[in-house]
Amino acid sequence: MEFNELKKLHDLPLFDLLQRARAVHDAHWPEREVQLCTLLSIKTGGCSEDCSYCSQSSRYETGLEREALLQRQAVLERAQEAKATGSTRFCMGAAWRGVRAGTEKFETVLGMVRDVADLGLEVCVTLGELGAEEARQLRAAGVTAYNHNLDTSPEHYPNIVSTHTFDDRLSTIHHAQNAGMSVCCGGILGLGESVDDRLKMLEVLSNFNPQPESVPINTLVPIEGTPLFGKTGRVDTFDLVRMIAVTRIAVPGAKVRLSAGRAELSQEAQALCFFAGANSIFYGDRLLTTGNPQTQADLELIARLGLSPQAPVPLRHEETGALAACGVE
């Protein structure tokens, strides 16, 4: 969708916007299911990048201890636990600038991917920048989705990160899609951006070809020691709901995921987000480095709303390897 269309949608009276978003949601997701995803940090801290919101950057004093890459068996055990508690997607994140084929750490990650894929879970990874060869090998190992958020608009991006560019992020997305992986790509609200910045970010990702398979909507979790700590206010709940509703309309076939910042939302606010079109959550006690609503509370809220956890989607290696290669327009 174009920016002017997104702007008109965003500026609708809230109930009119919600009505339109709900109609789109029901047309594409009639089962009233919520996908439960588990996110695990497989390598924490020590990142060379300077993303101004991130506690894992080595440039900031945030009190986060740097941890080595986890052992394969430890990751497999966490994935087994996630599956047992209802997650259908297991996401692994590493605090790296990127990965390079042929290195020991990359080979270890490929082994982790194979282990998780053999459990029948969807496998998502976020490892920083990718080249074409790295994307190809991840796909062959069993990765179904690559997470690489845009964060914000192209115009606002240099205010948030200086060690890589917005185009660098698009290049990684291009390589992931060309390798046959679906893309999990969204942004962060609360980075000091304007409403126009949020919509320009959505304009870019809604014009991917194909569109993202999932769109995480994060709100900034301010971390003491990062440059953004104390510089921006809390994201208004209705602003979050508007963004979810516009995203649902602009990317109708995507899972819209309530991500970082959900711990700060009341159950009533989360219910409104689900009504606006969110149908996926990160599930469990922690995200990469921040807290998350607890498992039982999530299940109880989903049940109270008359929703249900999404059933696992059977995956076979021959199916996952047959996706057509595609790119970013």
C-alpha positions as CSV (number, residue, x, y, z in Angstrom):
1,M,0.0,0.0,0.0
2,E,1.1,3.6,-0.6
3,F,1.7,6.1,2.2
4,N,-1.3,8.2,1.4
5,E,-3.6,5.2,1.6
6,L,-2.1,4.2,5.0
7,K,-2.4,7.7,6.3
8,K,-6.1,7.8,5.4
9,L,-6.7,4.5,7.2
10,H,-4.7,5.6,10.3
11,D,-6.7,8.9,10.5
12,L,-10.1,7.2,10.5
13,P,-12.2,7.4,13.7
14,L,-10.9,4.5,15.9
15,F,-14.1,2.5,15.7
16,D,-14.3,2.8,11.9
17,L,-10.7,1.7,11.6
18,L,-11.3,-1.3,14.0
19,Q,-14.4,-2.3,12.0
20,R,-12.4,-2.4,8.7
21,A,-9.5,-4.2,10.3
22,R,-11.7,-6.8,11.9
23,A,-13.4,-7.5,8.5
24,V,-10.1,-8.1,6.9
25,H,-8.9,-10.3,9.8
26,D,-12.0,-12.4,9.7
27,A,-11.8,-12.8,5.9
28,H,-8.2,-14.2,6.2
29,W,-8.1,-15.7,9.7
30,P,-11.6,-17.1,10.4
31,E,-10.4,-19.8,12.9
32,R,-9.8,-17.2,15.6
33,E,-6.5,-18.7,16.5
34,V,-3.4,-17.2,18.1
35,Q,0.0,-18.6,17.2
36,L,2.2,-19.2,20.2
37,C,5.9,-18.6,19.5
38,T,8.9,-19.1,21.8
39,L,11.9,-16.8,21.5
40,L,15.3,-18.0,22.8
41,S,18.5,-16.0,22.9
42,I,21.2,-18.5,21.8
43,K,24.0,-15.9,22.1
44,T,23.5,-12.9,24.4
45,G,25.4,-9.6,24.5
46,G,28.6,-8.4,23.0
47,C,27.1,-7.2,19.7
48,S,29.3,-4.7,17.8
49,E,26.3,-2.7,16.4
50,D,25.1,0.5,18.0
51,C,21.3,0.1,17.8
52,S,20.3,2.8,20.3
53,Y,17.5,0.8,21.9
54,C,19.4,-2.5,22.4
55,S,20.9,-3.7,25.7
56,Q,23.0,-6.2,23.8
57,S,25.3,-3.7,22.2
58,S,28.9,-3.8,23.5
59,R,29.0,0.0,23.2
60,Y,26.6,0.6,26.2
61,E,26.8,-0.2,29.9
62,T,23.5,-1.9,30.6
63,G,24.5,-4.5,33.2
64,L,23.8,-7.3,30.7
65,E,26.4,-10.0,30.9
66,R,27.9,-11.3,27.7
67,E,27.2,-15.0,27.2
68,A,28.7,-17.5,24.8
69,L,26.8,-19.4,22.1
70,L,24.6,-22.0,23.8
71,Q,25.3,-25.7,23.4
72,R,23.1,-27.6,20.9
73,Q,21.7,-29.9,23.5
74,A,20.6,-26.9,25.7
75,V,18.8,-25.4,22.7
76,L,17.1,-28.7,21.8
77,E,15.9,-29.1,25.4
78,R,14.4,-25.6,25.3
79,A,12.7,-26.3,22.0
80,Q,11.2,-29.5,23.4
81,E,9.8,-27.6,26.4
82,A,8.4,-25.0,24.0
83,K,6.6,-27.6,21.9
84,A,5.3,-29.3,25.1
85,T,3.7,-26.0,26.2
86,G,2.0,-25.3,22.9
87,S,4.4,-23.3,20.9
88,T,4.4,-24.0,17.2
89,R,7.3,-21.7,16.2
90,F,10.7,-21.7,17.9
91,C,12.7,-18.5,17.3
92,M,16.5,-18.3,17.9
93,G,18.2,-15.0,18.2
94,A,21.9,-14.2,18.4
95,A,23.5,-10.9,19.1
96,W,25.8,-10.7,16.1
97,R,26.3,-8.2,13.3
98,G,25.9,-11.1,10.9
99,V,27.0,-14.6,10.1
100,R,29.5,-16.1,7.6
101,A,29.4,-19.5,5.9
102,G,32.1,-21.9,6.9
103,T,32.7,-20.5,10.4
104,E,32.4,-22.7,13.5
105,K,29.6,-20.6,15.0
106,F,27.5,-20.7,11.8
107,E,27.9,-24.5,11.5
108,T,26.8,-24.8,15.1
109,V,23.7,-22.7,14.4
110,L,22.9,-24.9,11.3
111,G,23.0,-27.9,13.6
112,M,20.6,-26.2,16.0
113,V,18.2,-25.5,13.2
114,R,18.2,-29.1,12.1
115,D,17.5,-30.3,15.6
116,V,14.5,-28.0,16.0
117,A,13.2,-28.7,12.6
118,D,13.2,-32.4,13.4
119,L,10.8,-31.7,16.2
120,G,8.2,-30.5,13.7
121,L,8.4,-26.9,14.9
122,E,8.5,-23.9,12.6
123,V,12.1,-22.6,12.8
124,C,12.8,-18.9,12.8
125,V,16.2,-17.3,13.3
126,T,17.5,-13.8,13.7
127,L,21.3,-13.7,13.2
128,G,21.9,-10.2,11.8
129,E,23.0,-9.6,8.2
130,L,22.9,-12.5,5.7
131,G,24.6,-13.0,2.4
132,A,23.1,-15.2,-0.3
133,E,25.1,-18.3,0.6
134,E,24.3,-18.0,4.3
135,A,20.6,-17.7,3.5
136,R,20.8,-20.7,1.2
137,Q,22.4,-22.9,3.9
138,L,19.9,-21.8,6.5
139,R,17.0,-22.7,4.2
140,A,18.5,-26.1,3.5
141,A,18.9,-26.8,7.2
142,G,15.2,-26.2,7.8
143,V,14.7,-22.5,8.6
144,T,11.2,-21.5,7.7
145,A,11.3,-17.8,8.5
146,Y,14.0,-15.2,8.9
147,N,13.4,-12.4,11.3
148,H,14.9,-9.0,10.4
149,N,13.0,-6.0,11.5
150,L,13.0,-2.7,9.7
151,D,12.6,-1.0,13.1
152,T,11.4,2.4,11.7
153,S,11.2,4.5,8.5
154,P,14.1,4.9,6.1
155,E,14.2,8.6,7.0
156,H,14.3,8.0,10.8
157,Y,16.6,5.0,10.7
158,P,20.0,7.0,10.8
159,N,18.8,8.5,14.1
160,I,18.6,5.0,15.6
161,V,21.5,3.1,14.1
162,S,24.8,4.3,12.5
163,T,26.8,1.0,12.1
164,H,24.6,-0.2,9.2
165,T,22.0,1.3,6.9
166,F,18.4,0.7,6.1
167,D,19.4,-0.6,2.7
168,D,21.6,-3.2,4.5
169,R,18.5,-4.5,6.1
170,L,16.7,-4.6,2.8
171,S,19.6,-6.6,1.4
172,T,19.3,-9.2,4.1
173,I,15.6,-9.5,3.5
174,H,16.2,-9.9,-0.2
175,H,18.7,-12.7,0.4
176,A,16.3,-14.5,2.8
177,Q,13.4,-14.4,0.3
178,N,15.5,-15.4,-2.6
179,A,16.6,-18.5,-0.7
180,G,13.0,-19.4,-0.1
181,M,12.6,-18.4,3.5
182,S,9.5,-16.5,4.5
183,V,10.2,-13.2,6.2
184,C,9.3,-12.1,9.7
185,C,9.6,-8.3,9.5
186,G,8.2,-5.5,11.6
187,G,9.2,-2.5,13.7
188,I,9.5,-0.8,17.0
189,L,7.2,1.9,18.2
190,G,8.6,4.5,20.7
191,L,11.9,5.3,19.1
192,G,11.1,9.0,18.9
193,E,9.5,8.5,15.5
194,S,6.5,10.3,14.2
195,V,3.3,8.7,13.1
196,D,4.4,9.3,9.5
197,D,7.6,7.4,10.2
198,R,5.5,4.4,11.4
199,L,3.4,4.5,8.3
200,K,6.4,4.9,6.0
201,M,7.9,1.8,7.6
202,L,4.7,-0.1,7.0
203,E,4.6,1.2,3.4
204,V,8.0,-0.4,2.7
205,L,7.2,-3.8,4.3
206,S,3.7,-4.0,2.8
207,N,5.3,-3.7,-0.7
208,F,7.7,-6.6,-0.3
209,N,7.0,-9.3,-2.9
210,P,5.8,-11.5,-1.3
211,Q,4.6,-9.7,1.7
212,P,6.0,-10.7,5.1
213,E,4.7,-13.9,6.6
214,S,4.6,-12.3,10.0
215,V,4.9,-8.7,11.3
216,P,6.1,-8.2,14.8
217,I,4.8,-5.0,16.4
218,N,7.2,-4.1,19.2
219,T,7.0,-1.2,21.7
220,L,10.2,0.1,23.1
221,V,11.3,-1.4,26.4
222,P,13.6,1.3,27.8
223,I,16.9,-0.1,29.0
224,E,19.0,1.9,31.3
225,G,22.4,2.6,29.7
226,T,21.1,2.7,26.1
227,P,20.9,6.1,24.4
228,L,17.1,6.0,24.2
229,F,16.6,5.4,27.9
230,G,14.5,8.3,29.3
231,K,14.4,10.0,25.9
232,T,10.9,8.9,24.7
233,G,7.6,8.4,26.4
234,R,5.6,5.3,26.7
235,V,3.6,4.4,23.6
236,D,-0.1,5.2,24.0
237,T,-2.3,2.1,23.9
238,F,-4.6,3.5,21.3
239,D,-1.6,4.4,19.1
240,L,-0.5,0.8,19.3
241,V,-4.0,-0.5,18.5
242,R,-4.2,1.9,15.5
243,M,-0.9,0.6,14.2
244,I,-2.0,-3.0,14.6
245,A,-5.2,-2.3,12.8
246,V,-3.5,-0.6,9.8
247,T,-1.0,-3.4,9.6
248,R,-3.8,-6.0,9.5
249,I,-5.3,-4.2,6.5
250,A,-2.0,-3.5,4.7
251,V,-0.7,-7.0,5.2
252,P,-3.8,-9.2,5.4
253,G,-2.2,-12.6,5.1
254,A,0.5,-12.0,7.7
255,K,0.5,-13.0,11.3
256,V,0.6,-9.8,13.3
257,R,2.6,-10.5,16.4
258,L,2.4,-8.7,19.7
259,S,6.1,-8.7,20.7
260,A,8.3,-6.6,23.0
261,G,6.5,-4.4,25.4
262,R,3.5,-6.7,25.8
263,A,4.4,-7.1,29.5
264,E,3.4,-3.5,30.0
265,L,-0.1,-4.0,28.5
266,S,-3.1,-4.8,30.6
267,Q,-5.3,-7.8,29.6
268,E,-7.9,-5.3,28.4
269,A,-5.3,-3.6,26.1
270,Q,-4.2,-7.0,24.8
271,A,-7.8,-7.9,24.1
272,L,-8.2,-4.7,22.0
273,C,-5.0,-5.6,20.1
274,F,-6.3,-9.0,19.3
275,F,-9.6,-7.5,18.1
276,A,-7.6,-5.1,15.9
277,G,-6.0,-8.0,14.1
278,A,-3.1,-9.3,16.2
279,N,-3.0,-13.1,16.1
280,S,0.4,-14.1,17.3
281,I,2.4,-13.6,20.5
282,F,5.8,-14.5,21.9
283,Y,5.0,-16.9,24.6
284,G,6.9,-17.7,27.8
285,D,8.6,-15.8,30.6
286,R,11.2,-14.0,28.6
287,L,12.0,-12.6,25.2
288,L,15.7,-12.1,24.3
289,T,16.6,-10.0,27.3
290,T,13.3,-8.6,28.6
291,G,10.3,-10.0,30.6
292,N,7.1,-11.3,29.0
293,P,3.7,-12.3,30.5
294,Q,3.8,-15.7,32.0
295,T,2.6,-18.8,30.2
296,Q,-0.5,-19.6,32.3
297,A,-1.7,-16.0,32.2
298,D,-1.5,-16.0,28.4
299,L,-3.4,-19.2,28.1
300,E,-6.1,-18.0,30.4
301,L,-6.5,-14.7,28.5
302,I,-6.7,-16.5,25.2
303,A,-9.4,-18.8,26.6
304,R,-11.4,-15.9,28.1
305,L,-11.5,-14.1,24.8
306,G,-12.9,-17.2,23.1
307,L,-9.7,-17.7,21.1
308,S,-7.5,-20.8,20.9
309,P,-3.9,-21.6,20.3
310,Q,-3.0,-22.3,16.7
311,A,-2.6,-26.0,16.0
312,P,0.9,-27.1,14.7
313,V,1.3,-27.0,10.9
314,P,3.0,-30.2,9.8
315,L,6.3,-29.5,8.0
316,R,8.2,-31.8,5.8
317,H,11.7,-31.1,4.5
318,E,10.6,-31.8,0.9
319,E,7.9,-29.2,1.3
320,T,10.0,-26.5,2.9
321,G,12.6,-26.9,0.2
322,A,10.1,-26.4,-2.6
323,L,9.2,-22.8,-2.0
324,A,9.8,-20.5,-5.0
325,A,12.6,-18.0,-4.8
326,C,11.4,-14.4,-4.6
327,G,12.7,-11.0,-4.0
328,V,11.9,-7.5,-2.7
329,E,10.4,-5.0,-5.1
